[in-house]
Amino acid sequence: IEGKTISQYVNEGNKITKEIVESVAEILGRIHTMKFRKVGNLNENLYIENELEPIIKLYDKYINENVRLRLGPENINKIKHIIAKYNSELSLLDYDSRLIHGDFQGTNIILNNKSVVAIIDWEFCRAGSPLIDIGQFFRYEEYFNNELINAFENKYRKVSDYKLIDNWYDICKIIDLLSLIQLISRDEEMPNKYNQIKEIIKCSIDKLY
């Protein structure tokens, strides 16, 4: 497949455009059409082979001693406050389970002429909330503005039968916090990577707290 990933495209000095965002929204809308009765890991035939815990229960599970040391008590308390604040929205997410990519970042989205031509690296594919994919796409806020976020929303609403809630962007950020917490919960020492993740987490905390 000819093209380059969004990450390569941006690293070459290009900006993410409305055309790119709308193309991403369209492909995600198509991916998210496949429905499941539960959240869970999938086998090679796309049947759920084991059910996963609801999103709302995973924050306490992933906030281990490594996370506490790397984020500090103030950030941990703020995260818990955010989870409590948005408890009702988070509790409902698992009732509309769809096919999700699970690692929907710029490194896995291939562009050609500003259109998405392929999505690669499906090893984390599962049944879950579409907001997981959307949150991962919008993880690095410096590449997006309100115009691009609105363009994504409008296109996604047109092509997808998954209904975005009014505060979908905030909820995406909270869900992506879970992915980031999981990354820094590991035992490996990678200070540069963890410092970068910590900055993204703090940015989301400041926005949501």
Beta strands, then each sheet from edge to edge (+ up, - down):
strand 1: 4-5
strand 2: 35-36
strand 3: 40-42
strand 4: 48-51
strand 5: 97-100
strand 6: 109-112
strand 7: 115-119
strand 8: 126-128
sheet 1: 1+ 6- 7+
sheet 2: 2+ 5- 8+ 3- 4+
end
